[in-house]
């Protein structure tokens, strides 16, 4: 059994459609892909719910390894939207070497990932993380996920796909795009914002297509890892 974490269903939806013999229980989605058993859990954005939900995954399914996956933002222009990042500072060294080999044709980037307590978007915030943490990308969950896996002695590989960069940022403020308290997008709030800023309507559609491509690339990489790890 391989455990796979995502923050939100918007990151996992392509993979869920690939699963066979699907079962849902206790916030877990289990099934198999290419003959390999997997169990998915959505941790939510940020560390708030990570511990509890990951504990459920580990106790219910006893995975031999965990793939911490999802989207990440770039904090350096060396990374582009759609790039795959293997977090060398969070990943088990043996799994990291195997993942790099398995994904070689997809040209994953080995880089340091920083886990933030808030959604990062501005150029200034990205630059500060790159400088202070010597990181190339940022997410909001991996640090907490690694801590739980380490406590249970479960090896982890961190795989992220770049969804946004300084030159290709979010099309609206993070507070408009996502309600952190409710852990969901308020489409009413987003629509109202776009009506007040009609120039952002087309960039929003473009961003949605961008995310679809990123999700597809991430899904193919996860399937490759699950098939060979």
N, C-alpha and C positions, 0 to 999 in steps of 0.2 A: 504494500500500500504506500502510495506517495501522497502526502498532504500538500495542498496548494492554497495559498492565501491571496486574496484580492481585497482591496478596500471596498469596492462597490460593484454591483452587477453590471454597470456600464463597461467595466474592464473585463469581465469574465463571460459575457453573453455569447461570444463566438465559440469559446471553449465548451460551454454548457451545451450548445447545440451539437457539438461533436461527440458528446458522451452517449454511451449505450448502457442499457440496464440501469437507468437513473432512479435513485431513491433520495428522498428529502426527509430529514429529521433533525431537530434541534439546531436549526440554522446551518446544517451541513447538506451538501449536495454530493452524493457519491455515485460512482458509475465506473465505466472503463473506457479507455481510449487506446486503440491499437492493441487490445488485449491486456492492457495494464490497468490495475485497479487504482483509482484516485479518489480523493475526498477533498472537496472545495469548501472553504469558509470565507465569508465576507466579514472583515474585521471592522468595517466602518472607517471613515477618514480620521486620522489621528490615533493617538495611543489610548484614548479613553476606554474603548471597548475591546482593545486587542487582547489583553490578558485573559479575560473571561472566555471570549470566543475561541481563542487558540487553545486554552485548556480543554474546552469541549472537544475540539478536533483531536488533540493528542490522547485524551482519555478514551474517546469513543472508537477511534480508528487505529491507534498505535502505529503511526506511519514510520517507515524506516528512514525517511528523509522528508524535508519540507522544502518546497519551492516558494519563496516569498516573491510575489510578482505583482504587476500592475504598472501604472504610469508613473513617470517622474518628470520633473522640470529640469532643464539644463541651466547651469549657472556659468558655463563657459561656452564661447562660440565654437569650440572644437567639436561640440555635439550638435547634431541636427535632428529635427523632428523625424521620428521613425527609427532612430538609432537604438540598438539594443545595448544595454549596459549590464555587465556583470560586476556586482559590487565586491571588490577585492577585500575591503575592510570588514564586511559582514559575512562573507561566504566561507564555508569549510574548505580548506586548501585542496583536499583531494577532490571534492565535488567541483570546485572551481576549475581545476585542471581538466577534468572530464567534460564539463560544460563548454569550456573554451574549444576543446577538440570537436565535440558534437556540433557546435554551432559555427564552426570555422567558416563555412561557405556563406553564412549570414553576417560575417565580420563584426562580431560583438566587440564592444569596447570594454576593456578592464579599467575600472576607475573607482575612485572613492565616492561613496554615497553619503550624504548628510541627511539625518532625520530632523525635520523642523517641527516646531509646535504650532505653526500657523502656515496658511497657504501663502506661498511666495510668488510674487509676480513682477514687481518693479525691477528695473535694471539695477538700481542701487542695492536692493536686497540680494539680488543674485550675485552682484560683484562682491558684496561683503561676505557672503557664505563662501565663495570661491577663495577669497583672501584669508579669512579667519580659519576656515576648516580645511583648506586645501582640497576642496571637493570639486567634482565635476557635475554632479547632479543632486537633486534634493527630492525627498519624499516625506511622508508624515507617519509612517508605520514601522519601517523595517527595524529600527533600533529596539522597539518594544517587542517585536516578534522574535528577534534574535535572543533577547534576554530570556524569554520563556523557553525557547527551544534549548538554549544552553543549560537552563535549570533542569530540563528533562533528559539531557544528553542526546538530543535528536539533532543530527547534522542538517545544515541548511545551506541552500544556494539562493542568492538574491539576484533576480533577473528583473530588470525594469526596461520599459520602452519609453523613449522621450516623446512627450506629448506637447511640450511648449518650450520656447526659447526666448531670449531677450528680443530677437528680431521677429519671432512668430509667437507673441504672447497670447494670453487669454483675450477674447474679444470684448469682455466686460469685466468690471471689478470682481474679485473673488467672492466678495460678500453678496453680490447679485447672482453669480453663477451657482453658489452652493451655500445652503444654510447649515452651518456646522452643528448647531444645536439639534436640529431635526434630522441631520444626516441625509439630506435630500435637496434637490433643486426645487426652488419655488418657481414654477413656470409662470405663474401670475406676476410675480415680481420681475422676472426676466423679461416678459412681454411688455410690461409697463415701462421698463428701462429702455427697451429697444424702441418703443413708440416715442419716447422722449429724445432718443438719440438714433434717428433713422439711418444715419450714416454707418451704424454698426450692424445693421441687419445683414448685409451681404458678408462682412467678415465673420459673423456668427454662423452662417450657413457653411462658409468655407472651413471654419474651425471644426464643425460637426463632421464634415467629410474627412478632414485631416485626422480626427480622432478615430474614425472608422478604419482608416488605413493603418494607423498605429496599433489598434486593437488586433487587426488581422495579422500583422507582423509578429506581435507578441504571442498570439495564439499558436502560430506555426512553430515558433521557437519553443514554446512550452510542450507542444506535442512531440517535437524532436527530442527534448530532454526526457520526457516521460517514457518514450519508446526505448531509450538507450541507457539511461542511468540505472 
